[in-house]
Amino acid sequence: MRKEWLGMILAGGQGARLKLLTKKIAKPAVGFGGRYRIIDFPLSNCQNSGMDTVGVLTQYKPFALHSYIGTGTAWDLDRTYGGVYTLPPYADEKGGEWYKGTADAIYQNIEFLDIQDPEYVLILSGDHIYKMDYSEMLAAHKEKNADCTIAVFEVPWAEASRFGIMATDETGAIVEFAEKPKEPKSNLASMGVYIFSYAKLREYLIADAPLDTDHDFGKNILPNMLADAQRMFAFRFQGYWKDVGTVDSLWEANMDLLEDIPAFDLYDPKWRIFSVSPVRPPHYVGVTGEVHRSMVGEGCRIYGKVDHSILFSDVVIEEGAVVKDSVLYAGTIVRKGAYVEKAIVAENTELGEFCIIGRDAAEGPFGDNGGVVLIGEDTKIPAGTRIRKDATVGKDNV
Amino acid sequence: MKNVMAILNLNENEENLYELTKHRPVSAIPFGGRYRLIDFALSNLVNSGIINVGILMPEKFGPLIDHIRSGKEWDLDRQQDGLFILPAADGNAKRRGQLSKDLENFHANINYLRNCRHEYIVISPAGTVCNINYKKAFMYHLEKDAEITVIYKNVGNDYPLEGALTMAVDERGRVTDMAYNARETHNDCLAMEMYIMKRTVLIEIIDNCIARGQNNLAMDGILRNLDTYRVYGYEHEGYIGRVDSVYSYYKHNMDILNPEVRNDLYFSNGLIYTKTRSEAPAKYSSSAKVINSVIANGCHIEGTVENSVLFRGVHVARGAVVRNSILMQKVRVEENAYIDRVIFDKNVQITSGRSMKGETTMPIVIEKNYII
């Protein structure tokens, strides 16, 4: 039976600017919001949009992602008809190759797509935090009888040169596409979310494959289609969208959740973000505990003071410890009297008694952490250690 | 444990649980901020390596089926073994009075029992929370060359035991007596109504009892047969919370505010699994003031919460005060409301400025969906 549509999530990127956070896992597996991983957002969007088949293309350090996705149960994607498919690079009779670009990754899975036989293919990135009903975008794609529909959102003019920018006419048709233009003609930025009519996509992927190009949607496939005057339309997205590609932006996006009325609502029962639940009891706040403006996950035990922070599951804050403006991943232990400010602390790290993290001035101007202290996973910070703002500390350089 | 199967004998007495069991059986009562009582029984079995579990269904089993569904959360959705729903004997799903006619329910499923391939069977109720490893009890059963092992707990003298089945064990470990409401003569030894025996022994007991018009597993099947079979007692050493009255329900929920009880109950022999929903983490506002409380995912706290257990999705508005209370899923406590020693069932709402106060020995229970 022919499928109407399916999703292909590009989840192979390392996300090197997240530094220690992606040392062992790919960027889409990085945690967000006290219980989620980034990939939960596109996967939940697919599920909530009524899609029954999703391919997840993995490459860089895929083990955490593969075991996290499993058979797709958490997103109701464990289906008899369809379901979730993890698609790492593979070998055939001529040998095997890495995914050399976004378009190449899809090209190498043409056989998978042919077997699924969809009419439309949704291509998206596994790197972004947003809630979007792709079915509305599909409806627009069909209504315009488009070959390709690109989701766009308005960005401030000053930032437009950081994005792929679309110039459109009054019907929404894309007349010009420029990847990171120096002088942008529009402020409609591509979100990296595309719907293609599969026959057309297949044609362009096959044409691009033997050429010496970047095999990239933004640099090759889309400009080629535009040059051939294919029917390409922009679909405007309104709402919260964030690329959490750096330590700084990851921290900021987490902090966004702590507003009294956050721009991004995780509590909407009509658009639930699904994720794998840890098997843990509800969290406990002790007699000496104090929690304000924070989100707290399951299994945490809080005996100290937590302000404006996000705690993943199983975090322990001992008596007299103070945590503010921070993101603590699962299993972090903050010992007695420790002080933690504006930090991201990765899994299973222990901050020793009376540590002072993120209070002392940085050595120079802030680097690309933007002032945020980053502590890598499985690190044991000895008692009394002082770590300056903006520092990056892992278990190999404590 | 490949050779051991289990039956959950859900025929608990709900007489003293009033509103809490109006719409659900005892085994489906919410507990500890995220669980239902049956989660403990099911998790203990699978954590002990028992993966064939039949459930003798009680009355009002809707919420129970809704909760366990395929058994996936307990890894009991299997091709071989897994979960089996066993209907009660006609008209016998509801327990009437102190003695249950549970043997009739076993008898209604006698063909199921005959057809299973396992040599041994564990029988457990699901109205008690505890974290027990049946492997140890089973080893004891084999070591003693017992024909029936009854698991018990010496609960101490301040534990609520009204209407409970107690038992006496001699120095060799043999069970010498079982009786209801006999805590003094039995030194506070609560029979947990968990049994280990060969499947053939269970079938023999069922056949013999039913043929003679006897229908209670504990009294007719075990007590009358203390001289026929070698019946041993195995003592469970960890915490147990037997939920058989509003007071004991309240007490055992409050017990989990104690870290030792939490460690014992949630981690000592394995994790406790439950149906999961993707609910965002709990959110605290700047005006939140929470101490000594257990808070589940999806809660939104703007007011004061002390010594309480909050299930998922509870909202405590600004200025509201919650003390010594148990608030189930989606309870709403509006601005400046004050509650103390209450149990609010699912979806109860207390409107702005209202107050309500119960007593420790008699907490006020408000039934599901009420607006105060």
Interface residues (C-beta under 8 A of the other chain):
Chain A: G33 G34 R35 S44 T73 A74 D260 L266 Y267 R272 I273 F274 S275 S277 V279 R280 P281 P282 H283 Y284 V285 G286 V287 T288 G289 E290 V291 H292 R293 S294 M295 V296 G297 E298 R301 I310 L311
Chain B: G32 G33 R34 K72 I256 L257 P259 R262 Y266 L271 I272 Y273 T276 R277 S278 A280 P281 A282 K283 Y284 S285 S286 S287 A288 K289 V290 I291 N292 S293 V294 I295 A296 N297 G298 H300 L310 F311 R312
